[in-house]
Amino acid sequence: MNRKVMTLVLLISSSTLLGGCTAISLVDAAASTAIGAGKIAVKGTTAAIGAVIPDGEDKKKDKK
């Protein structure tokens, strides 16, 4: 009887710990998605600014 109780306690505690891992992985996935979207937005903005404002790199290459 004592062994059954101990097994039940271990099962309940391990399921609680796994629930915490699931929550952490969901938060990690959401943060990774937000960071990826932010990187895409920054790259798009940089490309748009680079297309509108010339930086003079072509002139430096022509002089060499």
N, C-alpha and C positions, 0 to 999 in steps of 0.2 A: 504494500500500500504506500509506503513512504517513497519508494522508487517511482511510482506512478505520479505522485504529487510533484516530485522533483522534475520529472520529465515535462509535466504540464507547465510548470513555472519557467523552465528553460525555453519551451516553445513560445510561450507568451512574450517573454523578454526578448527573444531573438526576432520575433515578428515586429516588435516595437522598434528595435534597432534598424531593421531593414526598411521600415517606414520612413525613418529619418534619412536614410541613404536615398530613398526615392525622392524625397522633398529636395534634398541637396542637388540631385541630378536634374530635376525640373528647373530649379533656379539657375543652375549652370547653363542649361540649354537656352533659357530665356535671355540670360546675359550675353551669351555668345551670339545669339541672333541680333540683339541690339547693337553689339559692337560691330558685327559684320555690316549691318545697315548703315551705321555711322561711317565706316570706312568707305563704303560705296558712295555715300553722299559727299564726303570730303574729296574723293577722287573726281567725282563729277563736277564739283564746284571748281576744283583746281584746273580741270581741263577747260571749263568754260572761261575762266579768267585768263588762262594761257592763250586761248583763241582770240580773246578780245584785246588783251594788252600784250603787245610784242615785248620781248625781253632783250632783244639785241644779240642773241647768241649767233644768229646767221652772219652778222657783220664781223664778229670776232673770228669766225671760221674762214670768211673770205679773205681777211688780211694775212692769214698764215699761208 
